Amino acid sequence: MDSKTCSVKMLFFPFVGGGHQIPMIDTARVFASHGATSIILTTPSHALNFQKSITRDQHSGLPITIHTLSADITDTDMSATPMIDTSVLLEPLKQFLLQHPPDCIVIDMFHRWAGDIVDELQITRIVFTGNGCFARCVHENIRRHVVLENLTSDFDPFIVPNLPDRIEMTRSQLPVFLRNPSEFPDRMKQLEDKSFGTVINSFYDLEPAYADYIRNDLGKKAWIVGPVSLCNRTEADKTERGKAPTVDEQKCLNWLNSKKPNSVLYVSFGSLARLPLEQLNEIAYGLEASEQSFIWVVGKISNRSEEENGSWNWLPEGFEQRMKERDNGLILRGWAPQLLILEHAAIGGFMTHCGWNSTLEGVSSGVPMITWPLSAEQFSNEKLVTKVLGIGVQVGSREWVSWNTEWKEFVGRDKVELAVKKLMVESEQVREMRRRVKDIAGKAKRAVEKGGTSYGDAESLIQELKARRLARQV
């Protein structure tokens, strides 16, 4: 085949934490489904998390492979934090790029060191940030136009200027790198600014004004190719996404099968969050008082000594037994098959930390949300869900907390109960939220099909890479 028609060779270099690794793997699979030769660069231990899904893709004829770099990052799993240093992979990455130069490499923004070596080798570099369009616009306009020092309090609301919608934020809701830019030089922003462009896991119809804003007002080159989670079409892919479940998924699905449509609240705070024991107790009491059915994936806690001692009894005494006797609540510990759960007809709501993956998965499943942002860009995602899209209710969290910082305040059980009832008890407002989110879910599915906007953007990037290859050969 000549250079015009032969497939482009795309490398994908995901981060080790689950919140970034999982969607990057799905992104590689999306481009392989468009005919791009996709090679995932990873460590031997992390390759185990997604080997089975890639093998299934290969058996289906997709041009996708895994290359393990000759180094590893020990003691990291799906809950690895963004501050993990991955620079031990620098030399193996450089050697692979020298021996197998690609048409482009897609790099996760948390590999802060990788941009320099790729640029030195003059390889087309594309960034994967893990965020959507809305949050990026919010943060960029705060960075450019808001003088946070002029605010008298962390809880004083201010309007984010220049946005298509009226968005209010407080300093307490902002990431530390926005609040204290002098202390946290934005290496990730520099990585993006020097790149060829950004691959974004979103879809145009979810946030059209903000997709346009990124391209036109901020002048960024971006390909919006999601929701990439929708490439998981089989039950096996959905069950093992990220890693194999540590819970009995069949028991979970059987329990859901016994429930009425839209009657169960799914509660999960993602792979990274560590909630204090006191906050877990307030959630438990609030859920119980609401008298609504729920599935709760109880994650890790901030008191690591209890965790290391093998103590799993983090919930109020007798709580789990009461829920079991009433058949009102199912407690899951470990890794749960979130896509399968969210897509079940019994699920009527999703209490979420507003991580972008969870937000997109909730939207794509047509499930309205109770928003409980904790860190990263999650407070911005909450504004998109509740203020712009109108498909969620806020629980009332007010303060940005990192995975390793102490919580200053907790959301009380009364607020938890109120938010759960507001979303799960039938009302005209709830019916309207369900109508809206079902409509958005339909648009999500159409976006990734042939003729859809995300499908078109993936094709467009492939064609641009072919054109760049031709230009280099002239």
ROTORRO-134008 format. One record per residue (C-alpha): residue number from 1; y, x, z; residue in three letters. Coordinates in nm, 3 decimals, always signed. Layout:
! ROTORRO-134008
SITE     k         v         u         w     r
SITE   NUM         Y         X         Z   ALA
...
//
This chain:
! ROTORRO-134008
SITE     k         v         u         w     r
SITE     1    +0.000    +0.000    +0.000   MET
SITE     2    +0.353    +0.121    -0.064   ASP
SITE     3    +0.619    +0.156    +0.205   SER
SITE     4    +0.769    -0.183    +0.120   LYS
SITE     5    +0.456    -0.377    +0.203   THR
SITE     6    +0.259    -0.169    +0.458   CYS
SITE     7    +0.292    -0.291    +0.814   SER
SITE     8    +0.550    -0.148    +1.050   VAL
SITE     9    +0.422    +0.056    +1.343   LYS
SITE    10    +0.574    -0.060    +1.672   MET
SITE    11    +0.516    +0.109    +2.008   LEU
SITE    12    +0.560    -0.089    +2.330   PHE
SITE    13    +0.621    +0.096    +2.657   PHE
SITE    14    +0.605    -0.157    +2.943   PRO
SITE    15    +0.704    -0.097    +3.304   PHE
SITE    16    +0.436    -0.103    +3.575   VAL
SITE    17    +0.562    -0.405    +3.774   GLY
SITE    18    +0.413    -0.740    +3.676   GLY
SITE    19    +0.742    -0.920    +3.615   GLY
SITE    20    +0.816    -0.680    +3.329   HIS
SITE    21    +0.471    -0.564    +3.226   GLN
SITE    22    +0.327    -0.910    +3.157   ILE
SITE    23    +0.599    -1.033    +2.915   PRO
SITE    24    +0.612    -0.694    +2.739   MET
SITE    25    +0.236    -0.714    +2.671   ILE
SITE    26    +0.284    -1.067    +2.540   ASP
SITE    27    +0.570    -0.941    +2.322   THR
SITE    28    +0.345    -0.675    +2.169   ALA
SITE    29    +0.087    -0.946    +2.100   ARG
SITE    30    +0.353    -1.164    +1.935   VAL
SITE    31    +0.453    -0.887    +1.693   PHE
SITE    32    +0.087    -0.812    +1.617   ALA
SITE    33    +0.046    -1.179    +1.524   SER
SITE    34    +0.324    -1.121    +1.268   HIS
SITE    35    +0.130    -0.832    +1.115   GLY
SITE    36    +0.304    -0.540    +1.288   ALA
SITE    37    +0.074    -0.260    +1.404   THR
SITE    38    +0.138    -0.282    +1.778   SER
SITE    39    +0.043    +0.003    +2.012   ILE
SITE    40    +0.088    -0.041    +2.388   ILE
SITE    41    +0.156    +0.281    +2.578   LEU
SITE    42    +0.048    +0.264    +2.939   THR
SITE    43    -0.136    +0.443    +3.219   THR
SITE    44    -0.516    +0.435    +3.263   PRO
SITE    45    -0.498    +0.219    +3.577   SER
SITE    46    -0.250    -0.035    +3.436   HIS
SITE    47    -0.440    -0.072    +3.109   ALA
SITE    48    -0.713    -0.247    +3.308   LEU
SITE    49    -0.476    -0.540    +3.376   ASN
SITE    50    -0.461    -0.653    +3.014   PHE
SITE    51    -0.752    -0.482    +2.837   GLN
SITE    52    -0.952    -0.806    +2.803   LYS
SITE    53    -0.674    -1.003    +2.632   SER
SITE    54    -0.608    -0.717    +2.390   ILE
SITE    55    -0.982    -0.693    +2.313   THR
SITE    56    -0.985    -1.067    +2.235   ARG
SITE    57    -0.687    -1.017    +2.002   ASP
SITE    58    -0.868    -0.731    +1.826   GLN
SITE    59    -1.175    -0.950    +1.778   HIS
SITE    60    -0.942    -1.206    +1.617   SER
SITE    61    -0.830    -0.942    +1.368   GLY
SITE    62    -0.487    -0.862    +1.514   LEU
SITE    63    -0.360    -0.502    +1.460   PRO
SITE    64    -0.306    -0.419    +1.828   ILE
SITE    65    -0.433    -0.129    +2.042   THR
SITE    66    -0.377    +0.034    +2.381   ILE
SITE    67    -0.307    +0.405    +2.413   HIS
SITE    68    -0.334    +0.545    +2.765   THR
SITE    69    -0.100    +0.833    +2.838   LEU
SITE    70    -0.255    +1.137    +3.006   SER
SITE    71    -0.089    +1.074    +3.342   ALA
SITE    72    -0.095    +0.795    +3.597   ASP
SITE    73    +0.132    +0.634    +3.852   ILE
SITE    74    -0.083    +0.587    +4.157   THR
SITE    75    -0.047    +0.322    +4.429   ASP
SITE    76    +0.135    +0.074    +4.205   THR
SITE    77    +0.025    -0.276    +4.117   ASP
SITE    78    +0.179    -0.599    +3.985   MET
SITE    79    +0.423    -0.602    +4.278   SER
SITE    80    +0.564    -0.256    +4.198   ALA
SITE    81    +0.939    -0.248    +4.251   THR
SITE    82    +1.199    -0.158    +3.985   PRO
SITE    83    +1.274    +0.167    +4.169   MET
SITE    84    +0.931    +0.320    +4.103   ILE
SITE    85    +0.980    +0.658    +3.931   ASP
SITE    86    +0.777    +0.668    +3.610   THR
SITE    87    +0.909    +1.002    +3.480   SER
SITE    88    +0.566    +1.164    +3.524   VAL
SITE    89    +0.496    +0.996    +3.189   LEU
SITE    90    +0.774    +1.185    +3.008   LEU
SITE    91    +0.570    +1.473    +2.866   GLU
SITE    92    +0.268    +1.262    +2.759   PRO
SITE    93    +0.509    +1.017    +2.592   LEU
SITE    94    +0.690    +1.298    +2.409   LYS
SITE    95    +0.365    +1.449    +2.282   GLN
SITE    96    +0.241    +1.112    +2.156   PHE
SITE    97    +0.569    +1.042    +1.975   LEU
SITE    98    +0.562    +1.386    +1.810   LEU
SITE    99    +0.205    +1.332    +1.688   GLN
SITE   100    +0.238    +0.962    +1.597   HIS
SITE   101    +0.600    +0.882    +1.503   PRO
SITE   102    +0.647    +0.503    +1.483   PRO
SITE   103    +0.896    +0.280    +1.306   ASP
SITE   104    +1.033    +0.192    +1.651   CYS
SITE   105    +0.954    +0.198    +2.020   ILE
SITE   106    +1.034    -0.093    +2.251   VAL
SITE   107    +1.112    +0.045    +2.598   ILE
SITE   108    +1.143    -0.143    +2.925   ASP
SITE   109    +1.483    -0.085    +3.084   MET
SITE   110    +1.327    +0.039    +3.409   PHE
SITE   111    +1.203    +0.354    +3.231   HIS
SITE   112    +1.555    +0.487    +3.282   ARG
SITE   113    +1.467    +0.841    +3.171   TRP
SITE   114    +1.295    +0.748    +2.843   ALA
SITE   115    +1.600    +0.687    +2.626   GLY
SITE   116    +1.703    +1.051    +2.608   ASP
SITE   117    +1.368    +1.181    +2.488   ILE
SITE   118    +1.330    +0.905    +2.226   VAL
SITE   119    +1.684    +0.963    +2.097   ASP
SITE   120    +1.620    +1.336    +2.082   GLU
SITE   121    +1.325    +1.269    +1.851   LEU
SITE   122    +1.545    +1.036    +1.640   GLN
SITE   123    +1.312    +0.738    +1.677   ILE
SITE   124    +1.451    +0.385    +1.652   THR
SITE   125    +1.474    +0.261    +2.010   ARG
SITE   126    +1.479    -0.104    +2.116   ILE
SITE   127    +1.525    -0.217    +2.476   VAL
SITE   128    +1.337    -0.488    +2.663   PHE
SITE   129    +1.531    -0.607    +2.970   THR
SITE   130    +1.319    -0.900    +3.086   GLY
SITE   131    +1.629    -1.123    +3.114   ASN
SITE   132    +1.751    -1.422    +2.915   GLY
SITE   133    +2.082    -1.462    +2.734   CYS
SITE   134    +2.268    -1.666    +2.997   PHE
SITE   135    +2.227    -1.418    +3.284   ALA
SITE   136    +2.330    -1.130    +3.060   ARG
SITE   137    +2.652    -1.312    +2.966   CYS
SITE   138    +2.726    -1.395    +3.330   VAL
SITE   139    +2.677    -1.037    +3.448   HIS
SITE   140    +2.868    -0.882    +3.160   GLU
SITE   141    +3.172    -1.105    +3.213   ASN
SITE   142    +3.172    -1.038    +3.587   ILE
SITE   143    +3.151    -0.666    +3.517   ARG
SITE   144    +3.438    -0.679    +3.268   ARG
SITE   145    +3.675    -0.936    +3.412   HIS
SITE   146    +3.621    -1.009    +3.785   VAL
SITE   147    +3.777    -0.792    +4.055   VAL
SITE   148    +3.532    -0.861    +4.338   LEU
SITE   149    +3.743    -0.666    +4.588   GLU
SITE   150    +4.006    -0.942    +4.565   ASN
SITE   151    +3.768    -1.198    +4.717   LEU
SITE   152    +3.827    -1.257    +5.087   THR
SITE   153    +3.465    -1.337    +5.166   SER
SITE   154    +3.117    -1.285    +5.023   ASP
SITE   155    +3.084    -1.662    +5.010   PHE
SITE   156    +3.413    -1.742    +4.834   ASP
SITE   157    +3.331    -1.908    +4.500   PRO
SITE   158    +3.488    -1.772    +4.183   PHE
SITE   159    +3.471    -1.888    +3.821   ILE
SITE   160    +3.299    -1.651    +3.579   VAL
SITE   161    +3.556    -1.626    +3.297   PRO
SITE   162    +3.509    -1.664    +2.922   ASN
SITE   163    +3.178    -1.853    +2.933   LEU
SITE   164    +3.099    -2.170    +2.734   PRO
SITE   165    +3.030    -2.356    +3.064   ASP
SITE   166    +3.210    -2.364    +3.397   ARG
SITE   167    +2.996    -2.137    +3.614   ILE
SITE   168    +3.078    -2.066    +3.979   GLU
SITE   169    +2.927    -1.770    +4.163   MET
SITE   170    +2.986    -1.595    +4.494   THR
SITE   171    +2.973    -1.224    +4.568   ARG
SITE   172    +2.676    -1.288    +4.799   SER
SITE   173    +2.472    -1.403    +4.496   GLN
SITE   174    +2.529    -1.088    +4.292   LEU
SITE   175    +2.297    -0.787    +4.255   PRO
SITE   176    +2.403    -0.477    +4.447   VAL
SITE   177    +2.479    -0.287    +4.125   PHE
SITE   178    +2.743    -0.549    +4.036   LEU
SITE   179    +2.888    -0.562    +4.387   ARG
SITE   180    +2.904    -0.184    +4.427   ASN
SITE   181    +2.923    -0.030    +4.078   PRO
SITE   182    +3.051    +0.306    +4.208   SER
SITE   183    +2.739    +0.347    +4.424   GLU
SITE   184    +2.498    +0.232    +4.154   PHE
SITE   185    +2.580    +0.385    +3.814   PRO
SITE   186    +2.433    +0.149    +3.557   ASP
SITE   187    +2.183    +0.378    +3.385   ARG
SITE   188    +2.007    +0.073    +3.241   MET
SITE   189    +2.325    -0.046    +3.070   LYS
SITE   190    +2.370    +0.299    +2.914   GLN
SITE   191    +2.009    +0.283    +2.793   LEU
SITE   192    +2.084    -0.046    +2.620   GLU
SITE   193    +2.425    +0.048    +2.479   ASP
SITE   194    +2.278    +0.343    +2.285   LYS
SITE   195    +1.979    +0.151    +2.152   SER
SITE   196    +1.926    -0.009    +1.810   PHE
SITE   197    +1.915    -0.347    +1.983   GLY
SITE   198    +1.737    -0.568    +2.234   THR
SITE   199    +1.429    -0.787    +2.219   VAL
SITE   200    +1.489    -1.095    +2.437   ILE
SITE   201    +1.220    -1.321    +2.578   ASN
SITE   202    +1.393    -1.656    +2.531   SER
SITE   203    +1.442    -1.910    +2.253   PHE
SITE   204    +1.760    -2.016    +2.079   TYR
SITE   205    +1.751    -2.387    +2.166   ASP
SITE   206    +1.726    -2.312    +2.539   LEU
SITE   207    +2.063    -2.134    +2.555   GLU
SITE   208    +2.224    -2.152    +2.209   PRO
SITE   209    +2.583    -2.095    +2.319   ALA
SITE   210    +2.478    -1.782    +2.511   TYR
SITE   211    +2.259    -1.645    +2.232   ALA
SITE   212    +2.564    -1.674    +2.005   ASP
SITE   213    +2.786    -1.524    +2.276   TYR
SITE   214    +2.566    -1.213    +2.304   ILE
SITE   215    +2.569    -1.156    +1.931   ARG
SITE   216    +2.924    -1.258    +1.845   ASN
SITE   217    +3.141    -1.208    +2.153   ASP
SITE   218    +2.956    -0.919    +2.317   LEU
SITE   219    +2.861    -0.768    +1.982   GLY
SITE   220    +2.499    -0.701    +2.076   LYS
SITE   221    +2.215    -0.677    +1.827   LYS
SITE   222    +1.942    -0.902    +1.963   ALA
SITE   223    +1.617    -1.060    +1.850   TRP
SITE   224    +1.523    -1.366    +2.053   ILE
SITE   225    +1.146    -1.402    +2.016   VAL
SITE   226    +1.015    -1.613    +2.308   GLY
SITE   227    +0.882    -1.776    +2.505   PRO
SITE   228    +0.627    -1.497    +2.458   VAL
SITE   229    +0.396    -1.659    +2.716   SER
SITE   230    +0.310    -1.917    +2.450   LEU
SITE   231    +0.101    -1.654    +2.268   CYS
SITE   232    -0.160    -1.727    +2.539   ASN
SITE   233    -0.341    -2.014    +2.370   ARG
SITE   234    -0.695    -1.992    +2.508   THR
SITE   235    -0.805    -2.073    +2.863   GLU
SITE   236    -0.929    -1.714    +2.904   ALA
SITE   237    -0.586    -1.572    +2.813   ASP
SITE   238    -0.409    -1.809    +3.051   LYS
SITE   239    -0.654    -1.745    +3.332   THR
SITE   240    -0.648    -1.365    +3.310   GLU
SITE   241    -0.282    -1.315    +3.220   ARG
SITE   242    -0.150    -1.021    +3.420   GLY
SITE   243    -0.484    -0.974    +3.591   LYS
SITE   244    -0.790    -1.176    +3.681   ALA
SITE   245    -0.720    -1.441    +3.948   PRO
SITE   246    -0.815    -1.355    +4.304   THR
SITE   247    -0.833    -1.726    +4.381   VAL
SITE   248    -1.100    -1.973    +4.270   ASP
SITE   249    -0.924    -2.121    +3.967   GLU
SITE   250    -1.196    -2.383    +3.915   GLN
SITE   251    -1.156    -2.509    +4.271   LYS
SITE   252    -0.781    -2.522    +4.214   CYS
SITE   253    -0.815    -2.716    +3.886   LEU
SITE   254    -1.072    -2.954    +4.037   ASN
SITE   255    -0.829    -3.030    +4.320   TRP
SITE   256    -0.552    -3.097    +4.067   LEU
SITE   257    -0.783    -3.321    +3.865   ASN
SITE   258    -0.809    -3.549    +4.169   SER
SITE   259    -0.430    -3.601    +4.179   LYS
SITE   260    -0.207    -3.844    +3.992   LYS
SITE   261    +0.021    -3.720    +3.709   PRO
SITE   262    +0.348    -3.557    +3.825   ASN
SITE   263    +0.244    -3.587    +4.193   SER
SITE   264    +0.196    -3.221    +4.293   VAL
SITE   265    +0.461    -2.955    +4.361   LEU
SITE   266    +0.368    -2.600    +4.265   TYR
SITE   267    +0.524    -2.337    +4.496   VAL
SITE   268    +0.535    -1.968    +4.403   SER
SITE   269    +0.788    -1.688    +4.449   PHE
SITE   270    +0.648    -1.439    +4.199   GLY
SITE   271    +0.471    -1.105    +4.224   SER
SITE   272    +0.746    -0.900    +4.389   LEU
SITE   273    +0.906    -1.115    +4.659   ALA
SITE   274    +0.820    -1.053    +5.025   ARG
SITE   275    +0.928    -1.340    +5.246   LEU
SITE   276    +0.977    -1.299    +5.623   PRO
SITE   277    +0.735    -1.478    +5.852   LEU
SITE   278    +1.018    -1.698    +5.980   GLU
SITE   279    +1.096    -1.818    +5.628   GLN
SITE   280    +0.732    -1.892    +5.550   LEU
SITE   281    +0.721    -2.109    +5.861   ASN
SITE   282    +1.028    -2.306    +5.752   GLU
SITE   283    +0.873    -2.364    +5.409   ILE
SITE   284    +0.550    -2.484    +5.567   ALA
SITE   285    +0.722    -2.730    +5.802   TYR
SITE   286    +0.948    -2.855    +5.522   GLY
SITE   287    +0.656    -2.913    +5.287   LEU
SITE   288    +0.464    -3.097    +5.557   GLU
SITE   289    +0.761    -3.318    +5.648   ALA
SITE   290    +0.814    -3.411    +5.282   SER
SITE   291    +0.467    -3.573    +5.272   GLU
SITE   292    +0.433    -3.463    +4.908   GLN
SITE   293    +0.122    -3.297    +4.764   SER
SITE   294    +0.159    -2.927    +4.686   PHE
SITE   295    -0.012    -2.606    +4.577   ILE
SITE   296    +0.142    -2.305    +4.748   TRP
SITE   297    +0.071    -1.949    +4.635   VAL
SITE   298    +0.160    -1.764    +4.955   VAL
SITE   299    +0.262    -1.413    +4.855   GLY
SITE   300    +0.317    -1.097    +5.052   LYS
SITE   301    +0.531    -1.090    +5.365   ILE
SITE   302    +0.810    -0.853    +5.461   SER
SITE   303    +0.629    -0.741    +5.779   ASN
SITE   304    +0.403    -0.486    +5.617   ARG
SITE   305    +0.228    -0.385    +5.942   SER
SITE   306    +0.073    -0.731    +5.968   GLU
SITE   307    -0.026    -0.715    +5.605   GLU
SITE   308    -0.185    -0.372    +5.642   GLU
SITE   309    -0.377    -0.488    +5.949   ASN
SITE   310    -0.536    -0.755    +5.732   GLY
SITE   311    -0.365    -1.048    +5.904   SER
SITE   312    -0.355    -1.346    +5.669   TRP
SITE   313    -0.262    -1.600    +5.937   ASN
SITE   314    +0.105    -1.611    +5.844   TRP
SITE   315    +0.146    -1.988    +5.856   LEU
SITE   316    +0.207    -2.215    +6.158   PRO
SITE   317    -0.098    -2.273    +6.373   GLU
SITE   318    -0.303    -2.566    +6.246   GLY
SITE   319    -0.089    -2.614    +5.933   PHE
SITE   320    -0.355    -2.519    +5.680   GLU
SITE   321    -0.620    -2.728    +5.854   GLN
SITE   322    -0.393    -3.035    +5.866   ARG
SITE   323    -0.318    -3.006    +5.494   MET
SITE   324    -0.687    -2.976    +5.419   LYS
SITE   325    -0.778    -3.279    +5.631   GLU
SITE   326    -0.507    -3.490    +5.465   ARG
SITE   327    -0.596    -3.351    +5.121   ASP
SITE   328    -0.222    -3.299    +5.084   ASN
SITE   329    -0.184    -2.929    +5.025   GLY
SITE   330    -0.378    -2.638    +4.877   LEU
SITE   331    -0.294    -2.287    +5.002   ILE
SITE   332    -0.371    -2.000    +4.764   LEU
SITE   333    -0.352    -1.631    +4.856   ARG
SITE   334    -0.353    -1.363    +4.591   GLY
SITE   335    -0.312    -1.381    +4.214   TRP
SITE   336    -0.312    -1.735    +4.073   ALA
SITE   337    -0.341    -1.853    +3.709   PRO
SITE   338    +0.017    -1.981    +3.692   GLN
SITE   339    +0.013    -2.093    +3.327   LEU
SITE   340    -0.297    -2.307    +3.379   LEU
SITE   341    -0.152    -2.464    +3.693   ILE
SITE   342    +0.191    -2.540    +3.544   LEU
SITE   343    +0.039    -2.700    +3.236   GLU
SITE   344    -0.178    -2.938    +3.441   HIS
SITE   345    -0.073    -3.305    +3.418   ALA
SITE   346    -0.072    -3.339    +3.798   ALA
SITE   347    +0.210    -3.086    +3.839   ILE
SITE   348    +0.542    -3.267    +3.871   GLY
SITE   349    +0.765    -2.989    +4.004   GLY
SITE   350    +0.789    -2.614    +4.052   PHE
SITE   351    +0.954    -2.449    +4.353   MET
SITE   352    +1.046    -2.110    +4.211   THR
SITE   353    +1.242    -1.793    +4.287   HIS
SITE   354    +1.394    -1.828    +3.937   CYS
SITE   355    +1.248    -1.507    +3.802   GLY
SITE   356    +1.296    -1.527    +3.426   TRP
SITE   357    +0.923    -1.536    +3.348   ASN
SITE   358    +0.863    -1.821    +3.593   SER
SITE   359    +1.171    -2.006    +3.470   THR
SITE   360    +1.055    -1.985    +3.107   LEU
SITE   361    +0.698    -2.081    +3.200   GLU
SITE   362    +0.823    -2.383    +3.393   GLY
SITE   363    +1.046    -2.489    +3.105   VAL
SITE   364    +0.771    -2.435    +2.845   SER
SITE   365    +0.533    -2.648    +3.055   SER
SITE   366    +0.789    -2.928    +3.081   GLY
SITE   367    +0.816    -2.905    +3.460   VAL
SITE   368    +1.148    -2.956    +3.650   PRO
SITE   369    +1.229    -2.708    +3.924   MET
SITE   370    +1.343    -2.656    +4.280   ILE
SITE   371    +1.545    -2.335    +4.257   THR
SITE   372    +1.521    -2.074    +4.531   TRP
SITE   373    +1.669    -1.750    +4.392   PRO
SITE   374    +1.622    -1.429    +4.588   LEU
SITE   375    +1.725    -1.119    +4.392   SER
SITE   376    +1.767    -0.957    +4.047   ALA
SITE   377    +1.949    -1.203    +3.812   GLU
SITE   378    +1.784    -1.507    +3.974   GLN
SITE   379    +2.103    -1.671    +4.101   PHE
SITE   380    +2.233    -1.674    +3.744   SER
SITE   381    +1.906    -1.826    +3.624   ASN
SITE   382    +1.948    -2.095    +3.889   GLU
SITE   383    +2.286    -2.188    +3.739   LYS
SITE   384    +2.129    -2.221    +3.395   LEU
SITE   385    +1.853    -2.449    +3.528   VAL
SITE   386    +2.068    -2.671    +3.750   THR
SITE   387    +2.420    -2.666    +3.601   LYS
SITE   388    +2.370    -2.611    +3.228   VAL
SITE   389    +2.028    -2.764    +3.154   LEU
SITE   390    +2.021    -3.019    +3.438   GLY
SITE   391    +1.648    -2.979    +3.503   ILE
SITE   392    +1.641    -2.869    +3.865   GLY
SITE   393    +1.771    -2.904    +4.220   VAL
SITE   394    +1.890    -2.623    +4.444   GLN
SITE   395    +1.723    -2.561    +4.778   VAL
SITE   396    +2.036    -2.390    +4.908   GLY
SITE   397    +1.967    -2.016    +4.925   SER
SITE   398    +2.300    -1.832    +4.933   ARG
SITE   399    +2.237    -1.461    +4.959   GLU
SITE   400    +2.091    -1.197    +4.727   TRP
SITE   401    +1.817    -1.001    +4.904   VAL
SITE   402    +1.625    -0.707    +4.765   SER
SITE   403    +1.250    -0.669    +4.814   TRP
SITE   404    +1.313    -0.407    +5.086   ASN
SITE   405    +1.616    -0.545    +5.273   THR
SITE   406    +1.631    -0.757    +5.585   GLU
SITE   407    +1.714    -1.127    +5.546   TRP
SITE   408    +2.036    -1.234    +5.716   LYS
SITE   409    +1.976    -1.608    +5.694   GLU
SITE   410    +1.692    -1.846    +5.624   PHE
SITE   411    +1.668    -2.177    +5.441   VAL
SITE   412    +1.574    -2.429    +5.710   GLY
SITE   413    +1.291    -2.680    +5.694   ARG
SITE   414    +1.536    -2.971    +5.659   ASP
SITE   415    +1.675    -2.827    +5.334   LYS
SITE   416    +1.323    -2.763    +5.208   VAL
SITE   417    +1.217    -3.120    +5.285   GLU
SITE   418    +1.530    -3.263    +5.124   LEU
SITE   419    +1.488    -3.062    +4.800   ALA
SITE   420    +1.119    -3.152    +4.772   VAL
SITE   421    +1.186    -3.523    +4.816   LYS
SITE   422    +1.480    -3.510    +4.575   LYS
SITE   423    +1.254    -3.370    +4.301   LEU
SITE   424    +0.918    -3.531    +4.377   MET
SITE   425    +1.011    -3.885    +4.487   VAL
SITE   426    +1.056    -4.105    +4.181   GLU
SITE   427    +1.418    -4.194    +4.096   SER
SITE   428    +1.637    -4.239    +3.791   GLU
SITE   429    +1.772    -3.884    +3.837   GLN
SITE   430    +1.419    -3.740    +3.846   VAL
SITE   431    +1.313    -3.939    +3.538   ARG
SITE   432    +1.614    -3.803    +3.350   GLU
SITE   433    +1.530    -3.444    +3.454   MET
SITE   434    +1.171    -3.495    +3.336   ARG
SITE   435    +1.292    -3.633    +3.004   ARG
SITE   436    +1.522    -3.335    +2.952   ARG
SITE   437    +1.266    -3.069    +3.040   VAL
SITE   438    +0.995    -3.231    +2.825   LYS
SITE   439    +1.238    -3.224    +2.534   ASP
SITE   440    +1.312    -2.853    +2.597   ILE
SITE   441    +0.938    -2.778    +2.622   ALA
SITE   442    +0.891    -2.928    +2.276   GLY
SITE   443    +1.168    -2.705    +2.141   LYS
SITE   444    +1.004    -2.400    +2.303   ALA
SITE   445    +0.677    -2.466    +2.124   LYS
SITE   446    +0.852    -2.526    +1.790   ARG
SITE   447    +1.052    -2.203    +1.828   ALA
SITE   448    +0.743    -1.982    +1.812   VAL
SITE   449    +0.577    -2.164    +1.522   GLU
SITE   450    +0.638    -2.082    +1.157   LYS
SITE   451    +0.986    -2.202    +1.067   GLY
SITE   452    +1.105    -2.176    +1.429   GLY
SITE   453    +1.393    -1.957    +1.546   THR
SITE   454    +1.181    -1.715    +1.752   SER
SITE   455    +0.928    -1.683    +1.472   TYR
SITE   456    +1.217    -1.606    +1.237   GLY
SITE   457    +1.368    -1.343    +1.466   ASP
SITE   458    +1.036    -1.160    +1.496   ALA
SITE   459    +1.006    -1.158    +1.117   GLU
SITE   460    +1.366    -1.044    +1.086   SER
SITE   461    +1.314    -0.740    +1.311   LEU
SITE   462    +1.003    -0.640    +1.117   ILE
SITE   463    +1.198    -0.660    +0.790   GLN
SITE   464    +1.485    -0.454    +0.938   GLU
SITE   465    +1.239    -0.186    +1.047   LEU
SITE   466    +1.091    -0.176    +0.695   LYS
SITE   467    +1.441    -0.141    +0.551   ALA
SITE   468    +1.520    +0.147    +0.789   ARG
SITE   469    +1.198    +0.323    +0.688   ARG
SITE   470    +1.294    +0.290    +0.321   LEU
SITE   471    +1.645    +0.420    +0.388   ALA
SITE   472    +1.502    +0.728    +0.559   ARG
SITE   473    +1.278    +0.798    +0.259   GLN
SITE   474    +1.561    +0.786    +0.006   VAL
//
